C-alpha cells in the first residue's frame, strides 16, 4: 500500500493490483447466468431487451422464457416470440426461482421502488449494455484496461468519487442493484462542487427541454448567459429557458466538425448520431463545434450528448485552451467513457491537469447520468 498524506491525515492509497483484485473478485453476470441455468425472465422490451438478448444471453446460448412489463404497460403484444405478461402471470407459471433481468432505465421513483422489490424477491440484475457501441464491460475488458481504470480512478479528488467509481465498475461487471445506491440530487452536486465559484456563462450541451439550464439559474446566482445546444428539433421546440438569463438556443449536434450528419431522432435516450432507437427516425441535422457556437468567455461546459462527448470536447479546443472552463461531462454512454474521457481531459493541458476531478450520479437505473466534474481550485 502507498501512504498518501492529505490535510495532515495519513491515508492508504490502493495499488493497481489491489484495485484489480477488488474488481475481479466478483462473479460477473454472465458467469452467474451460466452457473445457475435457471429460467430467464426479461422485465421490459425494446432496444434494451434487444441488446440483453444479443450481447448477454446469446453468447451463453440462453433464450428468455418469459417477458413481463409493469402492470400499466401489459397489453396484447409479443416480444421475441413470447407474450408480454404481468409479473403475476410469470410468477404463477415459472415460480420465483427465476433470473429476472431488467432491460430499460428510469429515474421514476415508482419504477425504482418496483425494481427494489424484484431485487428482494428474485435473482435480479440490470445488465450493463452500452447505449452506443458494442463493447461489454466484462472480466476480459476490466483486465485489458486495468492500467487505464487505475489511472482514471487516481485522478479523482475525494473518497466519494473513488467509491462511486468502484461501484460503477462493480455494477457493470455484475449487474447488481446494490452498486447503484451511491447517489445525490443533481442540484446538490452542483452546489457543493462549485461552492465559492462564480459561473457567469455556461454551455448546456444536450440541453433537452431546458431542465439543466433552469436548475443552473437557481444554483448559480451570477449566471447571465447560457449557450443551449440540442440536436433534436422536436425537443428543442419544447425548450423552456430560465427566467432572468440570456439564452442562446442552437438546434444542432455538438461534435468536432461543422456540417451535416444523419441523426436518429426519438426525443429520448438513444437519440443521436451514433445510436438507434425503435421509436425514432433518421434525419439530417446540422453539426457544430463548441468553438463555432460560443463567441465569448465561458465558465462551465456541460456535455450530455449521447455518445459524442469525446468529439464535442475535441471541438472545444479553442475554448478550453483560452478559458479553461470547468466541465461536467457524462461518462455513461460508451463502455470506454469511464476511463477514456477523464484521461483525455487531464492530458489536455496543464490547466486541466491541475483541476479537481469529482464523480457524482443522481438516483436512477441503471448506471446512467454518471458525471465527471472538473473544476478549478478556489
Residue, then its C-alpha position, 0 to 999 in steps of 0.5 A: x500500500x502507498x501512504x498518501x498524506x492529505x490535510x495532515x491525515x495519513x491515508x492508504x492509497x490502493x495499488x493497481x493490483x489491489x484495485x484489480x483484485x477488488x474488481x475481479x473478485x466478483x462473479x460477473x453476470x454472465x458467469x452467474x447466468x451460466x452457473x445457475x441455468x435457471x429460467x430467464x425472465x426479461x422485465x421490459x422490451x425494446x432496444x434494451x431487451x434487444x441488446x440483453x438478448x444479443x450481447x448477454x444471453x446469446x453468447x451463453x446460448x440462453x433464450x428468455x422464457x418469459x417477458x413481463x412489463x409493469x402492470x400499466x404497460x401489459x397489453x396484447x403484444x409479443x416480444x421475441x416470440x413470447x407474450x408480454x405478461x404481468x409479473x403475476x402471470x410469470x410468477x404463477x407459471x415459472x415460480x420465483x426461482x427465476x433470473x429476472x433481468x431488467x432491460x430499460x432505465x428510469x429515474x421514476x421513483x415508482x419504477x425504482x421502488x418496483x425494481x427494489x422489490x424484484x431485487x428482494x424477491x428474485x435473482x435480479x440484475x440490470x445488465x450493463x449494455x452500452x447505449x452506443x457501441x458494442x463493447x461489454x464491460x466484462x472480466x476480459x475488458x476490466x483486465x485489458x484496461x486495468x492500467x487505464x481504470x487505475x489511472x482514471x480512478x487516481x485522478x479523482x479528488x475525494x473518497x466519494x468519487x473513488x467509491x462511486x467509481x468502484x461501484x460503477x465498475x462493480x455494477x457493470x461487471x455484475x449487474x447488481x442493484x446494490x452498486x447503484x445506491x451511491x447517489x445525490x440530487x443533481x442540484x446538490x452536486x452542483x452546489x457543493x462542487x462549485x461552492x465559492x465559484x462564480x459561473x457567469x456563462x455556461x454551455x448546456x450541451x444536450x440541453x433537452x427541454x431546458x431542465x439543466x439550464x433552469x436548475x443552473x439559474x437557481x444554483x448559480x446566482x451570477x449566471x447571465x448567459x447560457x449557450x443551449x445546444x440540442x440536436x433534436x428539433x422536436x425537443x428543442x421546440x419544447x425548450x423552456x429557458x430560465x427566467x432572468x438569463x440570456x439564452x442562446x438556443x442552437x438546434x444542432x449536434x455538438x461534435x468536432x466538425x461543422x456540417x451535416x450528419x444523419x441523426x436518429x431522432x426519438x426525443x429520448x435516450x438513444x437519440x443521436x448520431x451514433x445510436x438507434x432507437x425503435x421509436x425514432x427516425x433518421x434525419x439530417x441535422x446540422x453539426x457544430x463545434x463548441x468553438x463555432x457556437x460560443x463567441x465569448x468567455x465561458x465558465x462551465x461546459x456541460x456535455x450530455x450528448x449521447x455518445x459524442x462527448x469525446x468529439x464535442x470536447x475535441x471541438x472545444x479546443x479553442x475554448x478550453x485552451x483560452x478559458x479553461x472552463x470547468x466541465x461536467x461531462x457524462x461518462x455513461x454512454x460508451x463502455x470506454x467513457x469511464x476511463x477514456x474521457x477523464x484521461x483525455x481531459x487531464x492530458x489536455x493541458x496543464x490547466x486541466x491537469x491541475x483541476x479537481x476531478x469529482x464523480x457524482x450520479x443522481x438516483x436512477x437505473x441503471x448506471x446512467x447520468x454518471x458525471x465527471x466534474x472538473x473544476x478549478x481550485x478556489 
